[in-house]
Amino acid sequence: MDRMSMMDASFLFSEDGRSHNDVGMVLVFEGPAPSRQEIMQVIADRLALVPRFRQRLRHMPFGLGLPVWVDDVSFEMERHVKVHPRQAADHPVGQAVSRIMSTPMDMTIPLWQVHLVTGLADDRWLLVVRMHHAMVDGVNSTEIVRLLLSPSPEGDPPVHDNWRPRPDVPDHILLQRLQRDAWADAVKAWTSFMSGNLQVPSFPEIDPAALIQVGVPLPPNAINGPVEVGRHYGLTTVPLSRIREIRDGLGGTVNDVVLAACGYGYSKAIAAHLPVEVEGKVMRTMVPVSLHSSGQGGDGSNEIGAMVLEIPLGAMPAVDRLARIHEQTAVYKSLKQAMPANAINPGSSLMSPMTLMMGSRMAATAPTFVNTVITNVPGPQNPLYLLGRKMHRLGACIALWAPLRMAVSVMSYNGDATINAVTDEGSFPTVTPLLDGITEGFDDLLAAARAAS
């Protein structure tokens, strides 16, 4: 039995029946599609490496503590692996992922699904590995997918598995363990305080001017509002070599370049499809960052923080947009390096789940502070295989939660960066204008980089 961390629980408690916080890893493969049985077998061969895949969520009696992960004594692989034939659509991958991600997950079984979509053009097929955000963050979700794949067509040998589910425990035992854990946490906190071993973050010398919110933000109701259950998803690909050429020519980081291109894309999409003036405005953007320490394997729980950046919108030189973004990210990078993860994002079984639930729900209904989420998760840069078939593309459909109705994620794999966009069904009827705008944004930056060289 593992107690859920506060951050993991916040993803769970923020759900309101429409904002379902799950992540879909999108894998496109070359070659003939495998059978459902073959997919189940390859998962079974690696299941021992991902203990959460056989654990379900259990709430504490009377809500007296954070939920716990317990073994699913009735675990059945068949409940998690689904097959879908391709449906006629202009963008079959986007349409299939949209349909899969539009249905809330079954919270009574382990919080993952694998969806096989067959019959794509060019002899390709799709796998969507869907996991609840309470299980994983962006880094862990990529690592879990990597465990299912192999660097060679021959594949990896099955992992020895002697798993036997631990029997369910009655409520009074759960409460006894909660009391024990809470007492242990209290003693540990008091001992650290009395011994002077509390980890207090040290702040580096920074120029705070870069973080002062000075731009004119978008109106609160421009792209924010209630999140509907349905999702619209799409993806496009940009060679990493182009992004690196922009970085080398204009400065900054790969992430800065991605954010600048997204600023261009959001400007185009909003101006063309919404009655909102973007000239002279900024889009306040949440950019998740991993807090996993170097060399830290992690326990499967979320270890993430976030930057909140002002991304300039409207017509402007590409160099200026990139420079303004880099000023802000450089300061956040200094702060992250100076602060240990457990000082930024502490966890304790002393936290009241009712307090956490109320805080999560209040955050969803509070006045809008940020407009969107843009995340960039580096992926493997070597070819990967599943059942002898080469993976052609790696993408991700990330979660939406009120009032954030639009999000972009970037996944890199084998020399390409896949740009993924998702909105709820009540926002944009299609994500194509946003993806086209982001592609134009990269073109604009590349032209500026070549002109500067």
ABEGO torsion letter per residue (X at the ends): XBBBBAAAAAAAAABAGABBBBBBBBBBBBEBBBBAAAAAAAAAAAAAABAAAABBBBBBBGGABBBBBBBBAABBAAAABBBBBBBBBABAAAAAAAAAAABBBBAABBBBBBBBBBGBBGGBBBBBBBBBAAABBAAAAAAAAAAABBABAAEBBBBBBABBBBBBBBAAAAAAAAAAAAAAAAAAAAAAAAAGABBBBBBBBBBAAAABBABBBBBAAAABEBBBABBBBBBBBBBAAAAAAAAAAAEEBAAAAAAAAAAAAAAAAAAAABBBBABGBBBBBBBBBBABBBGBAEAGBBBBBBBBBBBBBEBBBAAAAAAAAAAAAAAAAAAAAABBAAAABBBBAABBAAAAAAAAAAAAABBBABABBBBBBBBBABBBBBGGBBBABBBBBBBBBOABABBBBBBBBGGBBBBBBBBBAABBABAAAAAAAAAAAAAAAAAAAAAAX
